[in-house]
Amino acid sequence: MTNPLPVLADHAASWRSRPLDADVARHARRALVDWFAALLAGAWRPPATLMSAALEDETRGGGGAVCYVSGRRVPVRHAALVNGTASHTVEFDDIYRYAVYHPGCPTIAAALAAAQARGTDMDTLLRALAAGYEVSCRIGLAVQPSHYDYWHTTGTVGTFGAAASVAVLLDCDAERTAHAIATAATMASGLQQAFRGEGMSKPLHPGHAAEAGALAAMAAAKGMTGALDVLNGPAGFAAATSEDTGKWEKSLARIGQPFAITDMTFKNHGCCGHIFAALDAVRDLHLENGFKVEDVVSVAIGGYKATKEVCDRPNAQTEQDCRFSTQFTVATMLLHGGVRLAAFEPARLTDPATRALMGKVTVALDSECAAAFPAKRSAKVTITLKDGRVLNRHQHTRKGDPDAPLTDQDLSDKFLELTSDAVGAAQAKALLAQLWEGAALPGVVPLVAGRARAAE
């Protein structure tokens, strides 16, 4: 087929003047509300606090963008990096399920920083977000599912979302937008191994993507060029990171059908999305049958490849590891009825009852679930009880997916739950109202004193 890059660049550049449909605008605000919820919940935690401290000496000159970790005005690249990292820390960020990708972390982090620095309004930011989501999600579609065997899509494909959205904010025409996307491609990175064990690297992936994409767009706006065949060339992005040079016909045919930003998954659990279907099934089976947790003999989870390879962690210990452990999260769901921020507090991580129940949870690859991935994120759950009952549930989708969406009220409740402890209830409510209806961009939102001290 013809080169996909000009098609994507033309589409992105069109958002500079495209009429902003009310439905698209509302969905873009939903994405922004959800991003801020994840951001502020992660802003007082490492690694975002550590990254902010590491960069402190380099940013004393100030800037026009807001770093929500330090509460200071900083340069665009600094804000994109640190905010992007913070927004991925507590695993509550949005998902484009078809591309196995979290677009909000890199795209919104970069776009908001650039918008704040330029003094633009909310309408302009929403246009840029729609463009960034569209470009990056289509590239993600072209390289999946094989890309996810080794690469973390949010770190790689996220670079394109950041580049496209910032290019719109810098008023780049289609040619310069193409060069922004092209330069972003050669800076895309993020390895699966970084989150298959312990360590803090995973949240850095979207932070780096946001910074790299913003830099690519800033350079392109000044005239820097990139290799325009970098997406589908024989040694380009798709060839290097997937099984072929990309399924471009399929991905480009879906531009605007629907717009990616209107087709998002918003998380209902604070852990890896590959566990969600199992958690929904376990929750519903428990509520419907009313059994006691102590009567559980075993919980067998059948899932798709990533559920088994990424989330089968029977001996998870650290907070990061437990967020990716089917065993830990299923045990937590049964014991506490939810997997939210409190699930990963230190006392919960070592709770003897949770540890004992984890030993009863097993994970296996299910061929039917594997065949449905990535379009469907399903799971099969079998709970065996001491009284001989065997409870089964084939969970075909997840609460929060486009076919089972969170409502605006659900998102507002999630926002207040995740942010009130970090910035105070009054400030959280004021910010929420601004994000839903305001015409101006949000500014500095200081962490409350207790959270600021905890981050030191």
LINPE-V874636 format. One record per run of one state. SS is the DSSP state (H for helix, E for strand, - for the rest). FROM is the first residue (numbers start at 1). LEN is the number of residues. If there is no record, write none. Layout:
SS|FROM|LEN, SS|FROM|LEN
This chain:
-|1|3, H|4|11, -|15|7, H|22|21, -|43|5, H|48|7, -|55|1, H|56|3, -|59|6, E|65|3, -|68|4, E|72|3, -|75|1, H|76|11, -|87|8, E|95|2, H|97|3, -|100|1, E|101|1, -|102|1, H|103|16, -|119|3, H|122|22, -|144|2, H|146|4, -|150|1, E|151|1, -|152|1, H|153|4, -|157|1, H|158|12, -|170|4, H|174|12, -|186|5, E|191|1, H|192|4, -|196|5, H|201|21, -|222|15, H|237|5, -|242|6, H|248|6, -|254|6, H|260|3, -|263|2, E|265|1, -|266|7, H|273|17, -|290|3, H|293|3, E|296|8, -|304|1, H|305|7, -|312|7, H|319|5, -|324|2, H|326|11, -|337|4, H|341|4, -|345|1, H|346|4, -|350|2, H|352|7, -|359|2, E|361|5, -|366|1, H|367|6, -|373|6, E|379|7, -|386|4, E|390|6, -|396|6, H|402|3, -|405|3, H|408|16, -|424|1, H|425|13, -|438|11, H|449|7, -|456|1
